[in-house]
Amino acid sequence: MQVDVRDDGGIVFIEPVGDIDGKTAPEFQETVLGHVQPSARIVLNLKRVGFLSSAGLRAVLLIYREAKSKAAKVVLAEVNKDIRGSMSATGFLAFFVLCDSVQVQESIWETA
């Protein structure tokens, strides 16, 4: 799995490429958690993720919990319909603010 990371003006953009499943979830989780610092602002762009397994959902939940414990904010961007459906069915969408684009408005951080 490839995970692209860039810092742009204090916002960390993380974009995994490929499926997040039992094999790739640990690497994905480790990479993202490495950027979850106190008061961090992270945009997790799922545009190039085709599939998110239960292991991937668990990784996303652990990322949320770690971010919350550090007063960091995580916004999910460009989540495809299938992944959005899985996250909705499991109740995970309630934990995140979703954006249709990585162009996150400043005001979104207040609700994230």
C-alpha positions as CSV (number, residue, x, y, z in Angstrom):
1,M,0.0,0.0,0.0
2,Q,1.1,3.5,-0.8
3,V,0.2,6.4,1.5
4,D,1.0,9.8,0.3
5,V,1.5,12.5,2.9
6,R,2.0,16.3,2.6
7,D,1.8,19.1,5.0
8,D,0.3,22.3,3.6
9,G,0.1,25.2,5.9
10,G,-0.4,23.2,9.1
11,I,-2.9,20.8,7.6
12,V,-1.7,17.3,7.0
13,F,-3.2,15.7,3.9
14,I,-3.0,11.9,3.9
15,E,-4.0,9.9,0.8
16,P,-3.8,6.1,0.9
17,V,-3.7,4.4,-2.5
18,G,-5.3,0.9,-2.8
19,D,-7.5,-1.3,-0.7
20,I,-7.3,-1.0,3.1
21,D,-7.8,-4.6,4.3
22,G,-6.3,-7.1,6.8
23,K,-2.9,-6.9,5.0
24,T,-2.6,-3.2,4.5
25,A,-4.5,-1.8,7.5
26,P,-1.6,-2.0,10.0
27,E,0.7,0.0,7.7
28,F,-2.1,2.6,6.9
29,Q,-2.9,2.9,10.6
30,E,0.8,3.3,11.6
31,T,1.4,6.0,9.0
32,V,-1.6,8.0,9.9
33,L,-1.0,7.7,13.7
34,G,2.5,9.0,13.1
35,H,0.9,12.3,12.1
36,V,-1.7,12.5,14.9
37,Q,-0.1,15.1,17.1
38,P,-1.8,17.4,19.7
39,S,-4.1,19.8,17.9
40,A,-3.2,18.5,14.5
41,R,-5.5,19.0,11.6
42,I,-5.6,16.0,9.2
43,V,-7.5,15.5,6.0
44,L,-7.7,11.8,5.2
45,N,-8.5,11.6,1.5
46,L,-10.0,8.3,0.6
47,K,-10.4,9.1,-3.1
48,R,-8.0,6.3,-4.2
49,V,-9.3,3.7,-1.8
50,G,-11.5,1.2,-3.5
51,F,-12.3,-1.1,-0.6
52,L,-12.3,-0.7,3.2
53,S,-12.5,-4.1,5.1
54,S,-13.5,-4.5,8.7
55,A,-9.8,-4.3,9.5
56,G,-9.7,-1.0,7.7
57,L,-12.8,0.3,9.6
58,R,-11.1,-0.7,12.8
59,A,-8.0,1.3,11.8
60,V,-10.1,4.3,11.0
61,L,-11.8,4.0,14.4
62,L,-8.5,3.7,16.2
63,I,-7.2,6.8,14.3
64,Y,-10.4,8.7,15.5
65,R,-9.8,7.7,19.1
66,E,-6.2,8.7,19.1
67,A,-7.0,12.0,17.4
68,K,-9.7,12.7,20.0
69,S,-7.4,11.9,22.9
70,K,-4.9,14.5,21.5
71,A,-7.5,17.1,20.6
72,A,-6.5,16.6,17.0
73,K,-9.1,16.9,14.2
74,V,-9.6,14.4,11.3
75,V,-11.8,15.1,8.3
76,L,-12.6,12.4,5.7
77,A,-12.6,13.6,2.1
78,E,-13.7,12.1,-1.2
79,V,-15.1,8.9,0.4
80,N,-16.7,6.7,-2.3
81,K,-20.3,5.5,-2.1
82,D,-19.5,1.9,-1.1
83,I,-17.1,2.9,1.7
84,R,-19.6,5.6,2.9
85,G,-22.3,2.9,2.9
86,S,-20.1,0.6,5.0
87,M,-19.2,3.4,7.4
88,S,-22.9,4.4,7.7
89,A,-24.0,0.8,8.4
90,T,-21.5,0.4,11.2
91,G,-22.2,3.8,12.7
92,F,-18.7,5.1,12.0
93,L,-19.9,8.2,10.0
94,A,-21.1,9.7,13.3
95,F,-17.5,10.1,14.4
96,F,-16.3,12.1,11.4
97,V,-17.0,15.2,9.3
98,L,-17.0,14.3,5.6
99,C,-16.1,16.6,2.8
100,D,-16.7,16.0,-0.9
101,S,-13.3,17.6,-1.7
102,V,-9.9,18.1,-0.1
103,Q,-10.6,21.8,-0.3
104,V,-11.6,22.0,3.3
105,Q,-13.1,25.3,4.5
106,E,-11.6,26.8,7.6
107,S,-15.0,26.6,9.4
108,I,-15.1,22.8,9.1
109,W,-12.4,22.4,11.8
110,E,-14.9,23.8,14.4
111,T,-17.2,20.8,13.8
112,A,-14.6,18.1,13.2
